[in-house]
Amino acid sequence: MKAHLLSPTGALKTGWALTRKHFIVMLGLFLGIMILSWIVSLLGGSDIFSIRYWIFYIVSLLLSMWLGAGMIKIMLNAYAGEEPSFSTFGEVLPKLGGLIGVNLLIGIICLIPMCVGLIVRIAGLGASLAVSDFSDPYALGYTLGLMFSGTTGIVSLVCALVSIYLYIRLMFVLYAYVDDFSIGVFGAVRRSWDMTKGNVWTIILCFLMIIVLNIIGFIALIVGVVVTLVISAFMIVAMYEQIKESEQPAVVEAVEPATGPALFDNENPAQPGEPEDAE
């Protein structure tokens, strides 16, 4: 059997097919999560110095991790041919601790290069400000230009590209963990790293398709973006499943043995396991 390959057009077709089949349910789930998150944010208020704000902020983060993982599990089940079920959220809830670990690990890994780039940029800006003569009306523009050019700009750009690369390599960590909780947090990281190996450029192409798709949906009276968001979510699931299927070893087609009765030499009619008569 020929192994499946990651195909951007195939992911788009699969995403569209799953959207047509489960659009009403998925739309209801998306809207329900958005409304619930909005209610929690309202309860927290807007005073960032209050304890209530931070309590509800933490609740909102935990809620988004749990519901997001539940949505991923529902979409993985839909890809496998199962009907969406609200009981899936109950199955995911006991794994909230692992979900926190997964999201925290991804955030730390991807943000480290960005933080390094930001520090370098601030340092470059500080050095530029120290030697700038602000009596010149063009000094500020020149200083800001130095912030985004030269060695500082190059290092910041490299750090940003590293963060994007790490995000692509780790984009399936949550999917792998939700798909099989037994592999653990670090096992999910290794799983995503292996799955994206050799597929980075194809994944980038898929993301570009998703961006263009949502731009088209936004242009289509804005309402169309609701459909394209569901398609995009299913596209990522399809990408994950395609890569997972491509990892399955090809089955070697062997010659099937004869299923009919064994043929024996007429001159030697002795059957297997039966001793021949002594001459």
C-alpha positions as a Markdown table, in Angstrom:
| # | Residue | x | y | z |
|---|---|---|---|---|
| 1 | Met | 0.0 | 0.0 | 0.0 |
| 2 | Lys | 1.5 | 3.4 | -1.0 |
| 3 | Ala | 2.1 | 5.7 | 1.9 |
| 4 | His | 0.1 | 9.0 | 2.0 |
| 5 | Leu | 2.0 | 12.3 | 1.5 |
| 6 | Leu | 1.3 | 15.7 | 3.0 |
| 7 | Ser | -0.7 | 17.5 | 0.3 |
| 8 | Pro | -1.9 | 21.1 | 0.7 |
| 9 | Thr | -4.7 | 20.7 | -1.8 |
| 10 | Gly | -5.7 | 17.4 | -0.2 |
| 11 | Ala | -5.8 | 19.0 | 3.2 |
| 12 | Leu | -8.0 | 21.8 | 1.7 |
| 13 | Lys | -10.4 | 19.2 | 0.1 |
| 14 | Thr | -10.6 | 17.2 | 3.3 |
| 15 | Gly | -11.2 | 20.4 | 5.4 |
| 16 | Trp | -14.0 | 21.4 | 3.1 |
| 17 | Ala | -15.6 | 18.0 | 3.1 |
| 18 | Leu | -15.5 | 17.8 | 6.9 |
| 19 | Thr | -16.8 | 21.3 | 7.2 |
| 20 | Arg | -19.8 | 20.5 | 5.0 |
| 21 | Lys | -20.6 | 17.5 | 7.1 |
| 22 | His | -20.2 | 19.0 | 10.5 |
| 23 | Phe | -20.6 | 22.7 | 10.0 |
| 24 | Ile | -23.6 | 23.3 | 12.2 |
| 25 | Val | -22.2 | 21.4 | 15.1 |
| 26 | Met | -18.7 | 23.0 | 14.8 |
| 27 | Leu | -20.2 | 26.5 | 14.4 |
| 28 | Gly | -22.3 | 26.0 | 17.5 |
| 29 | Leu | -19.1 | 24.8 | 19.4 |
| 30 | Phe | -17.1 | 27.8 | 18.2 |
| 31 | Leu | -19.7 | 30.3 | 19.1 |
| 32 | Gly | -20.3 | 28.6 | 22.5 |
| 33 | Ile | -16.7 | 28.8 | 23.4 |
| 34 | Met | -16.4 | 32.4 | 22.3 |
| 35 | Ile | -19.5 | 33.4 | 24.4 |
| 36 | Leu | -18.2 | 31.5 | 27.4 |
| 37 | Ser | -14.8 | 33.1 | 27.2 |
| 38 | Trp | -16.5 | 36.6 | 26.8 |
| 39 | Ile | -18.6 | 36.0 | 29.9 |
| 40 | Val | -15.5 | 35.0 | 32.0 |
| 41 | Ser | -13.6 | 38.1 | 30.8 |
| 42 | Leu | -16.6 | 40.3 | 31.8 |
| 43 | Leu | -16.7 | 38.7 | 35.3 |
| 44 | Gly | -13.0 | 39.5 | 35.7 |
| 45 | Gly | -13.5 | 43.2 | 35.0 |
| 46 | Ser | -10.9 | 45.5 | 33.6 |
| 47 | Asp | -8.9 | 46.5 | 36.7 |
| 48 | Ile | -5.6 | 44.7 | 36.2 |
| 49 | Phe | -4.5 | 45.6 | 39.7 |
| 50 | Ser | -7.4 | 43.7 | 41.3 |
| 51 | Ile | -7.2 | 40.1 | 42.6 |
| 52 | Arg | -10.5 | 39.3 | 40.9 |
| 53 | Tyr | -9.1 | 40.2 | 37.5 |
| 54 | Trp | -6.2 | 37.8 | 37.8 |
| 55 | Ile | -8.3 | 35.0 | 39.2 |
| 56 | Phe | -10.6 | 35.1 | 36.3 |
| 57 | Tyr | -7.7 | 35.6 | 33.9 |
| 58 | Ile | -6.2 | 32.3 | 35.1 |
| 59 | Val | -9.7 | 30.7 | 34.9 |
| 60 | Ser | -9.9 | 32.0 | 31.3 |
| 61 | Leu | -6.5 | 30.5 | 30.4 |
| 62 | Leu | -7.4 | 27.1 | 31.9 |
| 63 | Leu | -10.8 | 27.2 | 30.2 |
| 64 | Ser | -9.3 | 27.9 | 26.8 |
| 65 | Met | -6.7 | 25.1 | 27.2 |
| 66 | Trp | -9.5 | 22.6 | 28.1 |
| 67 | Leu | -12.0 | 23.6 | 25.5 |
| 68 | Gly | -9.3 | 24.0 | 22.8 |
| 69 | Ala | -8.1 | 20.5 | 23.5 |
| 70 | Gly | -11.7 | 19.2 | 23.5 |
| 71 | Met | -12.3 | 20.8 | 20.1 |
| 72 | Ile | -9.1 | 19.2 | 18.7 |
| 73 | Lys | -10.3 | 15.8 | 20.0 |
| 74 | Ile | -13.7 | 16.3 | 18.4 |
| 75 | Met | -12.2 | 17.2 | 15.1 |
| 76 | Leu | -9.8 | 14.2 | 15.2 |
| 77 | Asn | -12.8 | 12.0 | 15.9 |
| 78 | Ala | -14.7 | 13.6 | 13.0 |
| 79 | Tyr | -11.7 | 12.8 | 10.7 |
| 80 | Ala | -12.0 | 9.2 | 11.8 |
| 81 | Gly | -15.7 | 9.1 | 10.9 |
| 82 | Glu | -17.2 | 9.6 | 14.4 |
| 83 | Glu | -20.0 | 12.1 | 15.1 |
| 84 | Pro | -19.1 | 15.1 | 17.4 |
| 85 | Ser | -20.0 | 14.5 | 21.0 |
| 86 | Phe | -20.0 | 16.9 | 24.0 |
| 87 | Ser | -18.8 | 14.0 | 26.2 |
| 88 | Thr | -15.4 | 14.5 | 24.6 |
| 89 | Phe | -14.8 | 17.5 | 26.8 |
| 90 | Gly | -15.4 | 15.3 | 29.8 |
| 91 | Glu | -12.8 | 12.9 | 28.5 |
| 92 | Val | -10.2 | 15.7 | 28.1 |
| 93 | Leu | -10.8 | 17.4 | 31.5 |
| 94 | Pro | -8.8 | 14.9 | 33.6 |
| 95 | Lys | -5.7 | 15.6 | 31.4 |
| 96 | Leu | -5.8 | 19.4 | 32.2 |
| 97 | Gly | -2.5 | 19.1 | 34.0 |
| 98 | Gly | -0.8 | 17.7 | 31.0 |
| 99 | Leu | -2.4 | 20.3 | 28.7 |
| 100 | Ile | -1.0 | 23.1 | 30.9 |
| 101 | Gly | 2.4 | 21.5 | 30.6 |
| 102 | Val | 2.1 | 21.2 | 26.8 |
| 103 | Asn | 1.1 | 24.8 | 26.3 |
| 104 | Leu | 3.7 | 26.1 | 28.8 |
| 105 | Leu | 6.5 | 24.2 | 27.1 |
| 106 | Ile | 5.5 | 25.3 | 23.6 |
| 107 | Gly | 5.3 | 28.9 | 24.8 |
| 108 | Ile | 8.7 | 28.8 | 26.5 |
| 109 | Ile | 10.5 | 27.2 | 23.6 |
| 110 | Cys | 9.0 | 29.5 | 20.9 |
| 111 | Leu | 9.3 | 32.7 | 23.0 |
| 112 | Ile | 12.9 | 32.4 | 24.0 |
| 113 | Pro | 14.3 | 33.4 | 20.6 |
| 114 | Met | 11.7 | 36.3 | 20.4 |
| 115 | Cys | 12.8 | 37.6 | 23.8 |
| 116 | Val | 16.5 | 37.4 | 22.8 |
| 117 | Gly | 15.7 | 39.4 | 19.6 |
| 118 | Leu | 13.8 | 41.9 | 21.6 |
| 119 | Ile | 16.6 | 42.4 | 24.1 |
| 120 | Val | 19.1 | 42.8 | 21.2 |
| 121 | Arg | 16.8 | 45.4 | 19.6 |
| 122 | Ile | 16.3 | 47.3 | 22.8 |
| 123 | Ala | 20.1 | 47.3 | 23.4 |
| 124 | Gly | 20.7 | 48.5 | 19.9 |
| 125 | Leu | 18.1 | 51.3 | 20.4 |
| 126 | Gly | 19.7 | 52.3 | 23.7 |
| 127 | Ala | 23.1 | 52.5 | 22.1 |
| 128 | Ser | 21.7 | 54.6 | 19.2 |
| 129 | Leu | 20.0 | 56.9 | 21.7 |
| 130 | Ala | 23.2 | 57.4 | 23.6 |
| 131 | Val | 25.0 | 58.8 | 20.6 |
| 132 | Ser | 22.1 | 60.6 | 18.9 |
| 133 | Asp | 21.9 | 64.4 | 18.6 |
| 134 | Phe | 18.3 | 65.3 | 19.0 |
| 135 | Ser | 18.9 | 68.8 | 18.0 |
| 136 | Asp | 18.7 | 67.4 | 14.5 |
| 137 | Pro | 15.0 | 67.1 | 13.5 |
| 138 | Tyr | 15.9 | 63.9 | 11.6 |
| 139 | Ala | 17.7 | 62.3 | 14.6 |
| 140 | Leu | 14.8 | 60.4 | 16.0 |
| 141 | Gly | 13.9 | 58.9 | 12.6 |
| 142 | Tyr | 17.6 | 58.0 | 12.0 |
| 143 | Thr | 17.8 | 56.3 | 15.5 |
| 144 | Leu | 14.6 | 54.3 | 14.9 |
| 145 | Gly | 16.0 | 53.3 | 11.5 |
| 146 | Leu | 19.2 | 52.0 | 13.2 |
| 147 | Met | 17.0 | 49.9 | 15.5 |
| 148 | Phe | 15.6 | 47.9 | 12.5 |
| 149 | Ser | 18.8 | 47.9 | 10.4 |
| 150 | Gly | 22.4 | 46.8 | 10.7 |
| 151 | Thr | 23.6 | 44.1 | 13.0 |
| 152 | Thr | 20.7 | 44.7 | 15.5 |
| 153 | Gly | 18.1 | 44.3 | 12.8 |
| 154 | Ile | 19.7 | 41.2 | 11.3 |
| 155 | Val | 19.9 | 39.5 | 14.7 |
| 156 | Ser | 16.3 | 40.4 | 15.6 |
| 157 | Leu | 15.1 | 39.0 | 12.2 |
| 158 | Val | 17.1 | 35.8 | 12.7 |
| 159 | Cys | 15.5 | 35.4 | 16.2 |
| 160 | Ala | 12.1 | 36.0 | 14.7 |
| 161 | Leu | 12.6 | 33.4 | 12.0 |
| 162 | Val | 13.9 | 30.9 | 14.6 |
| 163 | Ser | 10.7 | 31.4 | 16.6 |
| 164 | Ile | 8.6 | 30.8 | 13.5 |
| 165 | Tyr | 10.6 | 27.7 | 12.7 |
| 166 | Leu | 10.2 | 26.3 | 16.2 |
| 167 | Tyr | 6.5 | 27.0 | 16.1 |
| 168 | Ile | 6.1 | 25.0 | 12.8 |
| 169 | Arg | 8.1 | 22.1 | 14.2 |
| 170 | Leu | 6.0 | 22.1 | 17.4 |
| 171 | Met | 2.6 | 22.8 | 15.8 |
| 172 | Phe | 1.4 | 19.2 | 16.3 |
| 173 | Val | 2.4 | 18.8 | 19.9 |
| 174 | Leu | -1.1 | 19.5 | 21.2 |
| 175 | Tyr | -2.7 | 17.3 | 18.5 |
| 176 | Ala | -0.3 | 14.4 | 19.3 |
| 177 | Tyr | -0.9 | 14.7 | 23.0 |
| 178 | Val | -4.7 | 14.8 | 22.6 |
| 179 | Asp | -4.6 | 12.0 | 20.1 |
| 180 | Asp | -2.7 | 9.8 | 22.6 |
| 181 | Phe | -2.4 | 11.0 | 26.2 |
| 182 | Ser | -0.2 | 8.0 | 27.0 |
| 183 | Ile | 2.9 | 9.5 | 25.2 |
| 184 | Gly | 3.1 | 12.3 | 27.8 |
| 185 | Val | 4.2 | 16.0 | 27.3 |
| 186 | Phe | 7.8 | 15.4 | 26.2 |
| 187 | Gly | 6.7 | 12.5 | 24.0 |
| 188 | Ala | 4.2 | 14.8 | 22.2 |
| 189 | Val | 7.1 | 17.3 | 21.6 |
| 190 | Arg | 9.2 | 14.5 | 20.1 |
| 191 | Arg | 6.3 | 13.3 | 18.1 |
| 192 | Ser | 5.6 | 16.7 | 16.5 |
| 193 | Trp | 9.3 | 17.2 | 15.9 |
| 194 | Asp | 9.5 | 13.9 | 14.0 |
| 195 | Met | 6.2 | 14.5 | 12.1 |
| 196 | Thr | 7.3 | 17.9 | 10.8 |
| 197 | Lys | 10.8 | 16.8 | 9.7 |
| 198 | Gly | 11.1 | 17.3 | 6.0 |
| 199 | Asn | 7.6 | 18.9 | 5.8 |
| 200 | Val | 8.4 | 22.5 | 6.9 |
| 201 | Trp | 8.0 | 24.1 | 3.4 |
| 202 | Thr | 4.9 | 22.1 | 2.7 |
| 203 | Ile | 3.4 | 23.2 | 6.0 |
| 204 | Ile | 4.3 | 26.8 | 5.2 |
| 205 | Leu | 2.5 | 26.5 | 1.9 |
| 206 | Cys | -0.5 | 25.1 | 3.8 |
| 207 | Phe | -0.5 | 28.1 | 6.1 |
| 208 | Leu | -0.3 | 30.5 | 3.2 |
| 209 | Met | -3.4 | 28.8 | 1.7 |
| 210 | Ile | -5.2 | 29.1 | 5.1 |
| 211 | Ile | -4.3 | 32.9 | 5.2 |
| 212 | Val | -5.5 | 33.4 | 1.7 |
| 213 | Leu | -8.7 | 31.4 | 2.4 |
| 214 | Asn | -9.5 | 33.5 | 5.4 |
| 215 | Ile | -8.8 | 36.8 | 3.6 |
| 216 | Ile | -11.3 | 35.6 | 0.9 |
| 217 | Gly | -13.8 | 34.7 | 3.7 |
| 218 | Phe | -13.4 | 38.2 | 5.3 |
| 219 | Ile | -13.9 | 39.9 | 1.9 |
| 220 | Ala | -17.1 | 37.8 | 1.4 |
| 221 | Leu | -19.2 | 40.1 | 3.5 |
| 222 | Ile | -17.2 | 39.1 | 6.6 |
| 223 | Val | -19.7 | 36.3 | 7.3 |
| 224 | Gly | -17.7 | 34.0 | 5.0 |
| 225 | Val | -14.8 | 34.1 | 7.5 |
| 226 | Val | -16.9 | 32.0 | 9.9 |
| 227 | Val | -16.9 | 29.2 | 7.3 |
| 228 | Thr | -13.3 | 29.6 | 6.4 |
| 229 | Leu | -12.2 | 29.4 | 10.1 |
| 230 | Val | -13.9 | 26.0 | 10.4 |
| 231 | Ile | -12.3 | 24.9 | 7.2 |
| 232 | Ser | -8.9 | 26.1 | 8.4 |
| 233 | Ala | -9.3 | 24.1 | 11.7 |
| 234 | Phe | -10.1 | 21.0 | 9.8 |
| 235 | Met | -7.3 | 21.6 | 7.4 |
| 236 | Ile | -4.7 | 21.5 | 10.2 |
| 237 | Val | -6.3 | 18.2 | 11.5 |
| 238 | Ala | -6.1 | 16.8 | 7.9 |
| 239 | Met | -2.4 | 17.8 | 7.8 |
| 240 | Tyr | -1.7 | 16.0 | 11.1 |
| 241 | Glu | -3.5 | 12.9 | 9.9 |
| 242 | Gln | -1.9 | 12.9 | 6.5 |
| 243 | Ile | 1.6 | 13.0 | 8.1 |
| 244 | Lys | 0.6 | 10.4 | 10.6 |
| 245 | Glu | -0.6 | 8.1 | 7.8 |
| 246 | Ser | 2.6 | 8.7 | 5.8 |
| 247 | Glu | 4.6 | 7.4 | 8.7 |
| 248 | Gln | 3.0 | 4.0 | 8.4 |
| 249 | Pro | 5.4 | 1.5 | 6.8 |
| 250 | Ala | 4.4 | 0.4 | 3.3 |
| 251 | Val | 2.9 | -3.0 | 3.3 |
| 252 | Val | 4.9 | -5.4 | 1.1 |
| 253 | Glu | 2.6 | -7.2 | -1.2 |
| 254 | Ala | 3.4 | -10.8 | -1.0 |
| 255 | Val | 2.3 | -13.6 | -3.2 |
| 256 | Glu | -0.8 | -15.2 | -1.6 |
| 257 | Pro | -0.4 | -19.0 | -1.0 |
| 258 | Ala | -2.7 | -21.3 | -2.8 |
| 259 | Thr | -5.9 | -21.8 | -0.8 |
| 260 | Gly | -7.0 | -24.9 | -2.6 |
| 261 | Pro | -6.1 | -28.5 | -1.6 |
| 262 | Ala | -2.5 | -29.4 | -1.9 |
| 263 | Leu | -1.5 | -31.4 | -4.9 |
| 264 | Phe | 0.7 | -34.4 | -4.5 |
| 265 | Asp | 2.7 | -36.6 | -6.9 |
| 266 | Asn | 0.5 | -39.4 | -8.1 |
| 267 | Glu | 3.5 | -41.7 | -8.1 |
| 268 | Asn | 4.1 | -40.9 | -4.5 |
| 269 | Pro | 0.7 | -40.5 | -2.8 |
| 270 | Ala | 2.0 | -40.5 | 0.7 |
| 271 | Gln | 0.5 | -37.5 | 2.6 |
| 272 | Pro | 2.6 | -35.2 | 4.8 |
| 273 | Gly | 3.1 | -36.6 | 8.2 |
| 274 | Glu | 2.3 | -40.2 | 7.1 |
| 275 | Pro | 5.2 | -42.6 | 6.8 |
| 276 | Glu | 5.6 | -44.3 | 3.5 |
| 277 | Asp | 5.3 | -48.1 | 3.3 |
| 278 | Ala | 8.7 | -49.7 | 3.3 |
| 279 | Glu | 9.5 | -51.4 | 0.1 |
